[in-house]
């Protein structure tokens, strides 16, 4: 069931970390005999790629000229109307912002987005919000650049077999690289250590990488560079484990989430009709999960809200509330929510808006075939466009992999519009990430504003989301098919917004009608129901059936609402491209979360 939460971006890792990129390291010294047993245990390494451009940003007007300064670099800025832009040399970053009026002070703020350089970890650029305020002068503004950290963490677990050989697996919390660089065994020859794949057909597994062991450091060439692994002593803490050490669950005691200035009210379990003991059982079960194989369930966070109040917030494997997490395809639900918010705000769109007419400036292109004329925004939101795109088919020209890997057409909206129609719109739902991405294009064209600006004004500000990172296409447009990074508490707000019927903190963001329709079973994808880019499923519960809606993303990213219980659950994980990710919604929710409900 790849379509339910599997974001196809993860599948491209196999190509990025192919054997061709696993360059051998020359030992550079005579080989000693070395004992293979020295390799047994846990090893870990981290590479940080930047970005170096971060921190205070100053924009200043001197006479008729505008300049920007960031990270020791000063550059000219351009202003056109209320829009101010600048680009740093060598592709190190760019900025686009709006001079926003402030009551009684004229242009009091600059609200915009920083576009960071392409990341090494996943090959994307990201737009993150920046708000600059006046700083000591009517012509000087200052704010803070907060780019997404570009880093990779690797763990290598090595265990002995009865015959003295070594089995191993590679863990990587950011992308789950071990699923594609399938290390199964190690062999040592002096200073040289070979990382081997599993044997096939009775023959020895191929060499995936050649490492060098010197002075306790195991240097392995992997994605992005050479990682210097160091041995983790048995008594030392490591984020390889859910809570630093194995078997730490018994020491856990429930604690109320802290009240912050992010709009979430908090409560104890007893105040919202939940069992403290049951929640402790859930968290202890996660803490005590054994990480003994590549496919061990890796949960990064669990958050629960009831009656609109956050009641549980726990993180694992070194994740925390101030660290952004990938949402993968769960961010498709952001697209539907943003469209609903835009319609609520007066953007001239509806679910029935003709896609090709809007994208062509209000007129259908000449000689457009009837099926494309019939394509509406709702067809895109329900994955029933009829276009030749299928993320589950590697031969599909509109699959996400095909679109992202081709280089002939940088404009992915144009590419999608040019796909053939292979069925009537609405005839059948087929999971394809360019559908929601094109829906984002319809919105940007109708509103006449970039999608990051629309998201900031219509979603981020009313939901008190101050930090986020939107991934961009080659043309610099926001990719609306998934992959936005959020803080865990913030992304969970989308589920609560739908639960509230479209309001947050008493403020109307999307219409009640849109919230209901978006989370209703409108079509079927595979064996599951689907609304407007929200999944719909059912749980047996105390002799009856509960309907739940959820945003689902590869790796175990889930934000779920269960209206009958007034319950919102957020789960974050690191099992990218591994079917074990489905255990979060299929097992943890029915076996641990639902039994924690003891009253209203």
C-alpha positions as CSV (number, residue, x, y, z in Angstrom):
1,X,0.0,0.0,0.0
2,X,2.7,2.4,-1.1
3,X,0.1,5.1,-1.8
4,X,-1.1,5.7,1.8
5,X,2.0,7.3,3.3
6,X,4.9,6.6,1.0
7,X,6.4,9.7,-0.6
8,X,8.2,8.8,-3.8
9,X,11.1,11.2,-3.0
10,X,12.5,8.5,-0.7
11,X,12.7,6.0,-3.5
12,X,15.2,8.1,-5.4
13,X,17.7,7.7,-2.7
14,X,18.6,4.4,-4.3
15,X,20.0,6.3,-7.2
16,X,21.7,8.9,-5.1
17,X,23.4,6.3,-3.0
18,X,24.2,3.9,-5.8
19,X,27.3,1.9,-6.0
20,X,28.7,4.5,-8.3
21,X,28.7,7.1,-5.6
22,X,30.2,4.8,-2.9
23,X,33.8,5.7,-3.8
24,X,36.6,3.6,-2.3
25,X,39.0,5.0,0.2
26,X,42.6,3.9,-0.3
27,X,44.1,2.5,2.9
28,X,47.3,4.4,2.5
29,X,49.2,2.1,4.9
30,X,50.2,-1.5,5.2
31,X,47.4,-3.7,6.4
32,X,47.6,-5.2,9.8
33,X,45.8,-8.3,10.7
34,X,43.2,-6.6,13.1
35,X,40.5,-8.5,14.8
36,X,37.0,-8.4,13.3
37,X,35.6,-8.4,16.9
38,X,36.8,-4.8,17.3
39,X,34.0,-3.9,15.0
40,X,31.2,-5.3,17.1
41,X,28.8,-2.8,18.6
42,X,27.2,0.5,17.7
43,X,29.0,3.1,15.6
44,X,27.7,6.6,14.8
45,X,28.7,9.5,12.6
46,X,27.3,12.9,11.5
47,X,28.1,15.2,8.6
48,X,27.0,18.8,8.6
49,X,26.9,20.5,5.3
50,X,25.7,24.0,6.4
51,X,24.3,26.3,5.4
52,X,26.7,29.0,6.6
53,X,24.3,31.8,5.6
54,X,22.1,32.3,8.6
55,X,21.5,34.8,11.4
56,X,20.7,38.5,11.4
57,X,19.6,40.1,8.1
58,X,19.6,43.8,7.6
59,X,17.9,45.7,4.8
60,X,18.6,49.4,4.5
61,X,17.6,52.2,2.3
62,X,20.2,54.9,1.7
63,X,18.9,57.7,-0.6
64,X,17.4,55.9,-3.5
65,X,19.5,52.7,-3.2
66,X,18.6,49.6,-1.2
67,X,21.2,47.2,0.3
68,X,21.0,43.9,2.2
69,X,23.6,42.4,4.6
70,X,23.7,38.9,5.9
71,X,26.6,36.7,7.2
72,X,29.2,39.3,6.3
73,X,28.0,39.7,2.7
74,X,26.5,43.0,1.5
75,X,24.6,43.1,-1.8
76,X,22.3,45.4,-3.7
77,X,18.6,44.9,-3.3
78,X,15.9,45.7,-5.8
79,X,12.5,47.1,-5.1
80,X,9.5,47.0,-7.4
81,X,6.3,48.4,-5.9
82,X,6.1,46.9,-2.5
83,X,8.3,43.9,-3.3
84,X,11.9,43.8,-2.3
85,X,14.4,41.1,-3.6
86,X,18.0,40.3,-3.6
87,X,20.3,37.4,-4.5
88,X,23.6,36.5,-3.0
89,X,26.6,35.6,-5.2
90,X,27.3,31.9,-6.0
91,X,23.8,30.7,-5.4
92,X,24.2,31.1,-1.6
93,X,20.7,32.3,-1.1
94,X,18.0,34.8,-2.1
95,X,15.2,36.8,-0.5
96,X,11.8,38.0,-1.5
97,X,9.7,40.1,0.8
98,X,6.8,42.6,0.9
99,X,7.0,46.0,2.6
100,X,4.0,45.7,4.9
101,X,2.2,48.7,6.4
102,X,2.1,49.1,10.1
103,X,-0.6,51.2,11.8
104,X,0.7,54.7,12.2
105,X,4.2,53.9,11.0
106,X,3.9,53.5,7.3
107,X,6.0,50.6,6.0
108,X,6.7,49.1,9.4
109,X,7.7,45.6,8.5
110,X,9.1,43.5,5.7
111,X,7.5,40.1,5.6
112,X,9.2,37.6,3.3
113,X,11.0,34.3,2.7
114,X,14.6,33.3,2.6
115,X,15.5,30.9,-0.2
116,X,18.4,28.8,0.9
117,X,21.0,27.1,-1.3
118,X,20.3,23.6,-2.6
119,X,20.8,21.1,0.2
120,X,23.2,18.2,0.0
121,X,21.0,15.9,2.1
122,X,18.0,15.9,-0.3
123,X,18.9,18.1,-3.3
124,X,16.2,20.7,-2.6
125,X,16.0,24.4,-1.9
126,X,13.7,25.7,0.8
127,X,11.8,28.9,1.5
128,X,11.6,29.9,5.2
129,X,9.8,32.9,6.7
130,X,11.5,36.1,7.7
131,X,9.9,39.0,9.4
132,X,12.0,42.2,9.5
133,X,11.1,45.1,11.8
134,X,12.4,48.6,12.1
135,X,15.8,48.9,13.8
136,X,16.7,52.3,15.0
137,X,16.0,54.1,11.8
138,X,13.0,54.7,9.6
139,X,15.0,53.2,6.7
140,X,16.5,50.1,8.3
141,X,14.9,46.8,9.0
142,X,16.3,43.7,10.8
143,X,15.2,40.1,11.0
144,X,16.7,36.6,11.4
145,X,17.4,34.0,8.7
146,X,16.6,30.5,9.9
147,X,17.5,28.0,7.1
148,X,16.9,24.3,7.4
149,X,20.0,22.5,8.8
150,X,21.6,20.4,6.0
151,X,23.0,17.4,7.8
152,X,23.1,13.6,7.8
153,X,23.4,11.2,10.7
154,X,24.5,7.6,10.3
155,X,24.4,4.6,12.6
156,X,26.1,1.3,11.9
157,X,25.1,-1.6,14.1
158,X,27.4,-4.6,14.1
159,X,26.7,-8.0,15.7
160,X,28.6,-11.3,15.7
161,X,27.3,-14.5,14.2
162,X,27.9,-17.9,15.7
163,X,30.6,-18.7,13.1
164,X,32.5,-15.5,13.9
165,X,31.3,-13.5,10.9
166,X,29.7,-10.1,11.3
167,X,26.2,-9.1,10.4
168,X,25.3,-5.4,10.2
169,X,22.8,-2.8,9.2
170,X,22.9,0.9,8.5
171,X,20.4,3.4,10.1
172,X,19.8,6.9,9.0
173,X,17.0,9.0,10.7
174,X,16.8,11.7,8.0
175,X,16.2,9.5,4.9
176,X,16.6,5.9,6.0
177,X,19.5,5.4,3.6
178,X,20.0,1.9,4.9
179,X,16.9,0.8,2.9
180,X,18.9,1.5,-0.3
181,X,22.5,0.9,0.8
182,X,21.5,-2.5,2.1
183,X,24.5,-3.4,4.3
184,X,24.1,-6.9,5.6
185,X,27.6,-7.9,6.7
186,X,31.2,-6.6,7.3
187,X,34.5,-8.1,6.4
188,X,37.8,-6.9,7.7
189,X,41.2,-7.2,6.1
190,X,43.7,-5.3,8.1
191,X,42.7,-1.6,8.1
192,X,40.2,-2.2,5.3
193,X,36.6,-3.0,6.1
194,X,34.2,-4.0,3.4
195,X,30.4,-3.3,3.8
196,X,28.7,-6.1,2.0
197,X,25.2,-6.7,0.7
198,X,23.3,-9.9,1.5
199,X,24.5,-12.9,-0.4
200,X,22.4,-13.9,-3.5
201,X,22.2,-17.3,-5.1
202,X,24.8,-18.8,-2.7
203,X,27.4,-16.2,-3.7
204,X,29.0,-13.6,-1.5
205,X,27.3,-10.3,-1.4
206,X,28.7,-7.4,-3.4
207,X,30.9,-4.8,-1.8
208,X,28.7,-1.7,-1.2
209,X,31.5,0.5,0.3
210,X,35.1,0.2,1.3
211,X,36.0,1.7,4.7
212,X,39.2,2.3,6.6
213,X,39.6,1.7,10.3
214,X,42.4,3.7,12.0
215,X,42.8,4.7,15.6
216,X,39.3,3.8,16.5
217,X,37.7,5.7,13.6
218,X,35.8,3.9,10.8
219,X,35.8,6.1,7.8
220,X,33.0,5.1,5.3
221,X,32.2,6.9,2.0
222,X,28.4,7.4,1.8
223,X,26.0,10.0,0.6
224,X,27.5,13.5,0.7
225,X,31.0,12.6,1.7
226,X,33.1,10.4,4.1
227,X,31.6,9.7,7.5
228,X,34.0,9.2,10.4
229,X,32.2,6.6,12.6
230,X,33.1,6.3,16.2
231,X,32.3,3.4,18.5
232,X,29.6,4.1,21.1
233,X,30.5,2.5,24.4
234,X,27.8,0.3,26.0
235,X,27.3,2.8,28.8
236,X,27.2,5.9,26.6
237,X,24.0,7.6,25.5
238,X,23.0,7.5,21.8
239,X,20.0,8.8,19.8
240,X,20.1,5.4,18.0
241,X,17.9,4.3,20.9
242,X,14.5,5.9,21.6
243,X,15.7,7.5,24.8
244,X,19.5,7.4,24.9
245,X,19.8,3.9,26.3
246,X,17.9,0.6,25.8
247,X,15.4,-0.4,28.4
248,X,14.7,3.1,29.7
249,X,10.9,2.9,29.7
250,X,10.4,2.0,33.3
251,X,11.8,5.4,34.4
252,X,9.2,7.3,32.4
253,X,6.5,9.3,34.1
254,X,3.9,11.4,32.4
255,X,4.4,15.1,32.2
256,X,2.0,17.8,30.9
257,X,3.2,19.5,27.7
258,X,4.5,23.0,28.4
259,X,2.2,26.0,27.5
260,X,4.0,28.0,24.9
261,X,3.1,31.0,22.8
262,X,2.1,28.9,19.8
263,X,-1.6,28.8,20.3
264,X,-1.9,25.4,21.9
265,X,-3.8,25.2,25.2
266,X,-2.6,22.3,27.3
267,X,-4.3,20.0,29.8
268,X,-3.8,16.9,32.0
269,X,-5.2,13.6,30.9
270,X,-7.8,13.8,33.6
271,X,-9.1,17.1,32.4
272,X,-9.9,15.7,29.0
273,X,-11.2,12.3,29.8
274,X,-8.0,10.3,29.2
275,X,-6.1,7.8,31.3
276,X,-2.7,9.0,32.5
277,X,-1.7,5.3,33.1
278,X,-2.6,4.4,29.5
279,X,-0.6,7.3,28.1
280,X,2.4,6.2,30.2
281,X,2.0,2.7,28.8
282,X,2.1,4.0,25.3
283,X,5.2,6.1,25.8
284,X,7.0,3.3,27.7
285,X,6.2,0.9,24.9
286,X,7.9,3.3,22.4
287,X,10.9,3.9,24.7
288,X,11.4,0.1,25.1
289,X,11.2,-0.7,21.4
290,X,14.2,-2.7,20.3
291,X,16.2,-1.3,17.5
292,X,17.8,-4.6,16.4
293,X,17.2,-4.4,12.6
294,X,16.9,-2.1,9.7
295,X,13.1,-2.4,9.9
296,X,12.7,-1.8,13.6
297,X,9.9,0.8,14.1
298,X,11.5,4.2,14.6
299,X,9.0,6.7,16.1
300,X,10.3,10.3,16.4
301,X,7.4,11.9,18.2
302,X,3.9,11.3,19.5
303,X,1.5,14.1,20.3
304,X,-2.2,13.9,21.4
305,X,-4.8,16.6,21.8
306,X,-8.3,16.2,23.0
307,X,-11.1,18.8,23.1
308,X,-8.6,21.1,21.5
309,X,-6.0,20.9,24.2
310,X,-2.6,19.3,23.9
311,X,-2.3,16.5,26.5
312,X,0.7,14.5,25.4
313,X,4.0,15.5,23.7
314,X,6.9,13.2,23.7
315,X,9.9,12.8,21.4
316,X,12.4,10.1,20.7
317,X,15.7,9.4,19.0
318,X,17.0,12.9,19.7
319,X,14.0,14.7,18.1
320,X,12.4,17.6,20.0
321,X,9.7,20.3,19.7
322,X,12.1,22.9,18.3
323,X,13.5,20.6,15.6
324,X,11.8,20.6,12.2
325,X,10.5,17.3,10.9
326,X,9.9,16.2,7.3
327,X,6.2,15.6,6.6
328,X,6.6,14.0,3.2
329,X,3.3,13.4,1.5
330,X,1.4,14.4,4.6
331,X,2.0,17.9,3.4
332,X,-0.4,17.2,0.5
333,X,-3.1,18.0,3.0
334,X,-1.5,21.5,3.4
335,X,-2.3,22.1,-0.2
336,X,-6.0,21.3,0.3
337,X,-6.1,23.4,3.4
338,X,-4.4,26.4,1.7
339,X,-6.9,26.2,-1.2
340,X,-9.8,26.2,1.3
341,X,-8.2,29.2,3.1
342,X,-7.7,31.1,-0.2
343,X,-11.3,30.6,-1.2
344,X,-12.5,31.7,2.2
345,X,-10.3,34.8,1.8
346,X,-11.9,35.7,-1.5
347,X,-9.5,34.3,-4.2
348,X,-11.8,33.7,-7.2
349,X,-11.7,29.9,-7.1
350,X,-14.0,27.0,-6.3
351,X,-13.8,23.2,-6.4
352,X,-15.4,23.4,-9.8
353,X,-12.9,25.8,-11.3
354,X,-11.6,24.6,-14.7
355,X,-7.9,23.9,-14.3
356,X,-6.8,24.7,-17.9
357,X,-8.9,27.9,-18.0
358,X,-7.4,29.3,-14.8
359,X,-3.8,28.3,-15.7
360,X,-4.2,29.9,-19.2
361,X,-5.2,33.3,-17.7
362,X,-9.0,32.9,-17.9
363,X,-9.4,31.3,-21.3
364,X,-9.1,27.7,-22.4
365,X,-6.2,27.1,-24.8
366,X,-7.3,26.7,-28.4
367,X,-8.1,23.2,-29.6
368,X,-8.0,21.8,-26.0
369,X,-9.4,18.3,-25.9
370,X,-12.8,17.9,-24.2
371,X,-11.5,15.8,-21.3
372,X,-9.0,18.5,-20.4
373,X,-11.7,21.2,-20.6
374,X,-13.6,19.1,-18.1
375,X,-10.8,18.9,-15.6
376,X,-11.6,20.8,-12.4
377,X,-9.8,21.7,-9.2
378,X,-11.7,19.0,-7.3
379,X,-10.4,16.3,-9.7
380,X,-6.9,17.3,-8.7
381,X,-7.7,17.3,-5.0
382,X,-9.2,13.8,-5.2
383,X,-6.4,12.4,-7.4
384,X,-8.9,11.7,-10.1
385,X,-7.6,14.0,-12.8
386,X,-7.3,11.4,-15.6
387,X,-3.8,12.6,-16.5
388,X,-1.1,10.1,-17.3
389,X,0.5,10.2,-13.9
390,X,0.9,7.4,-11.4
391,X,3.5,7.5,-8.7
392,X,3.2,3.7,-8.4
393,X,4.2,3.1,-12.0
394,X,7.9,3.7,-12.9
395,X,6.9,4.0,-16.6
396,X,4.4,6.7,-16.0
397,X,5.6,10.0,-17.5
398,X,3.8,12.0,-14.8
399,X,5.1,10.1,-11.8
400,X,6.9,12.2,-9.3
401,X,10.2,10.4,-9.9
402,X,9.9,11.0,-13.7
403,X,9.0,14.7,-13.3
404,X,11.8,15.4,-10.8
405,X,14.5,13.5,-12.6
406,X,13.9,14.9,-16.1
407,X,15.8,18.1,-17.0
408,X,14.1,19.2,-20.2
409,X,11.2,21.1,-18.6
410,X,12.0,23.0,-15.3
411,X,8.4,24.2,-15.1
412,X,6.6,21.3,-13.5
413,X,3.1,22.9,-13.9
414,X,3.7,23.2,-17.7
415,X,4.9,19.7,-17.8
416,X,1.9,18.4,-16.0
417,X,-0.5,20.3,-18.2
418,X,1.1,18.7,-21.2
419,X,0.5,15.1,-20.0
420,X,-1.9,13.0,-22.0
421,X,-5.4,12.3,-20.7
422,X,-5.8,8.5,-20.4
423,X,-9.2,8.5,-18.8
424,X,-12.2,10.8,-18.0
425,X,-11.7,13.2,-15.1
426,X,-13.4,11.7,-12.0
427,X,-13.5,8.2,-13.5
428,X,-10.8,6.7,-11.2
429,X,-8.5,7.9,-8.5
430,X,-4.8,7.2,-9.0
431,X,-2.2,8.5,-6.6
432,X,0.1,11.0,-8.2
433,X,1.9,13.9,-6.6
434,X,1.7,16.3,-9.5
435,X,-2.0,16.5,-9.0
436,X,-1.8,18.5,-5.8
437,X,1.2,20.3,-7.2
438,X,-0.9,21.5,-10.1
439,X,-3.6,22.4,-7.7
440,X,-1.1,24.8,-6.1
441,X,-0.4,26.2,-9.5
442,X,-4.1,26.9,-10.0
443,X,-4.1,28.8,-6.7
444,X,-0.9,30.8,-7.5
445,X,-2.3,31.8,-10.9
446,X,-5.7,32.8,-9.6
447,X,-4.3,34.8,-6.6
448,X,-1.4,36.4,-8.5
449,X,0.9,35.8,-5.5
450,X,3.6,33.2,-4.8
451,X,2.5,30.2,-2.8
452,X,4.8,30.8,0.2
453,X,3.3,34.3,0.6
454,X,-0.2,32.9,0.5
455,X,0.7,30.1,2.9
456,X,2.2,32.6,5.3
457,X,-0.8,35.0,5.2
458,X,-3.6,32.5,5.1
459,X,-2.3,29.6,7.2
460,X,0.9,30.4,9.1
461,X,-0.2,33.7,10.7
462,X,-3.7,32.6,11.8
463,X,-2.4,29.3,13.1
464,X,0.7,30.9,14.8
465,X,3.2,28.9,12.7
466,X,6.3,31.0,12.8
467,X,8.8,28.5,11.5
468,X,8.4,26.3,8.4
469,X,10.4,25.3,5.3
470,X,8.7,24.9,2.0
471,X,10.6,22.9,-0.7
472,X,10.9,24.4,-4.1
473,X,10.9,23.3,-7.7
474,X,13.6,24.3,-10.2
475,X,11.6,27.4,-11.1
476,X,11.5,28.5,-7.5
477,X,7.8,27.7,-7.0
478,X,6.7,25.9,-3.9
479,X,6.2,22.1,-4.5
480,X,2.7,21.3,-3.3
481,X,3.0,17.5,-3.6
482,X,4.7,17.1,-0.2
483,X,7.9,17.6,1.7
484,X,7.3,20.7,3.8
485,X,9.2,20.8,7.1
486,X,7.3,21.8,10.2
487,X,7.8,21.8,14.0
488,X,5.8,18.9,15.3
489,X,3.3,21.0,17.3
490,X,2.7,23.2,14.4
491,X,1.9,20.6,11.8
492,X,-0.5,19.0,14.2
493,X,-2.5,22.2,14.1
494,X,-3.8,21.3,10.6
495,X,-5.6,18.3,12.1
496,X,-7.1,20.4,14.9
497,X,-8.2,23.0,12.3
498,X,-10.2,20.4,10.5
499,X,-11.5,19.0,13.7
500,X,-12.7,22.5,14.7
501,X,-14.6,22.8,11.4
502,X,-12.2,25.3,9.9
503,X,-11.4,27.6,12.9
504,X,-8.3,28.1,15.0
505,X,-8.3,30.1,18.2
506,X,-11.8,31.4,17.3
507,X,-10.7,32.6,13.8
508,X,-12.2,31.3,10.7
509,X,-9.5,29.9,8.3
510,X,-11.5,27.7,6.0
511,X,-15.2,27.3,5.7
512,X,-17.0,24.6,7.7
513,X,-18.2,23.2,4.4
514,X,-14.7,22.9,3.0
515,X,-13.4,21.3,6.2
516,X,-16.1,18.7,6.2
517,X,-15.8,17.9,2.5
518,X,-12.0,17.8,2.6
519,X,-12.1,15.1,5.3
520,X,-15.0,13.0,3.9
521,X,-14.6,9.8,1.9
522,X,-15.1,11.2,-1.7
523,X,-13.2,8.6,-3.7
524,X,-11.2,5.4,-3.2
525,X,-7.5,5.0,-3.6
526,X,-6.5,1.3,-3.5
527,X,-8.4,0.0,-0.5
528,X,-8.7,3.3,1.3
529,X,-11.0,6.2,1.1
530,X,-9.8,9.7,0.2
531,X,-11.1,13.2,0.5
532,X,-9.4,16.5,-0.6
533,X,-5.8,15.2,-0.1
534,X,-6.8,13.7,3.3
535,X,-7.1,10.0,3.8
536,X,-10.1,8.5,5.6
537,X,-10.1,5.2,7.5
538,X,-12.1,3.4,10.1
539,X,-11.4,1.8,13.5
540,X,-13.5,-0.7,15.5
541,X,-14.1,0.9,18.9
542,X,-16.2,-0.6,21.8
543,X,-18.8,-2.2,19.6
544,X,-19.0,0.5,17.0
545,X,-17.0,2.0,14.2
546,X,-15.1,5.3,14.3
547,X,-14.2,7.3,11.2
548,X,-10.9,9.0,11.2
549,X,-9.3,11.4,8.7
550,X,-5.5,11.8,8.4
551,X,-2.6,13.4,6.6
552,X,-0.2,10.6,5.8
553,X,3.5,10.7,4.7
554,X,6.3,8.3,4.0
555,X,8.3,7.3,7.0
556,X,5.3,7.3,9.5
557,X,4.2,10.9,9.4
558,X,0.5,11.0,10.5
559,X,-1.8,13.8,11.7
560,X,-5.1,12.2,12.4
561,X,-8.5,13.4,13.6
562,X,-11.2,11.3,15.1
563,X,-14.3,13.6,15.3
564,X,-16.5,11.3,17.4
565,X,-13.9,11.4,20.1
566,X,-12.8,15.0,19.5
567,X,-9.3,13.5,19.3
568,X,-6.2,14.6,17.3
569,X,-3.1,12.4,17.1
570,X,0.2,13.3,15.5
571,X,2.9,10.7,14.9
572,X,6.3,11.3,13.3
573,X,8.8,8.6,12.3
574,X,12.0,7.7,10.4
575,X,11.0,4.4,8.6
576,X,11.1,6.0,5.1
577,X,10.2,3.6,2.3
578,X,9.7,0.7,4.8
579,X,6.3,-0.9,5.2
580,X,6.8,-1.0,9.0
581,X,5.8,2.7,9.0
582,X,2.1,1.6,8.8
583,X,2.3,0.2,12.3
584,X,1.8,3.7,13.7
585,X,-1.8,4.1,12.4
586,X,-2.6,0.4,12.3
587,X,-1.3,-0.6,15.7
588,X,-0.4,2.2,18.0
589,X,-3.6,4.2,17.5
590,X,-6.1,1.3,18.1
591,X,-4.0,-0.6,20.6
592,X,-2.7,2.3,22.8
593,X,-4.4,5.6,22.0
594,X,-8.0,4.7,21.7
595,X,-8.0,2.6,25.0
596,X,-6.7,5.7,26.7
597,X,-10.2,7.4,26.3
598,X,-12.0,6.9,29.6
599,X,-14.6,9.7,29.5
600,X,-15.7,12.9,27.8
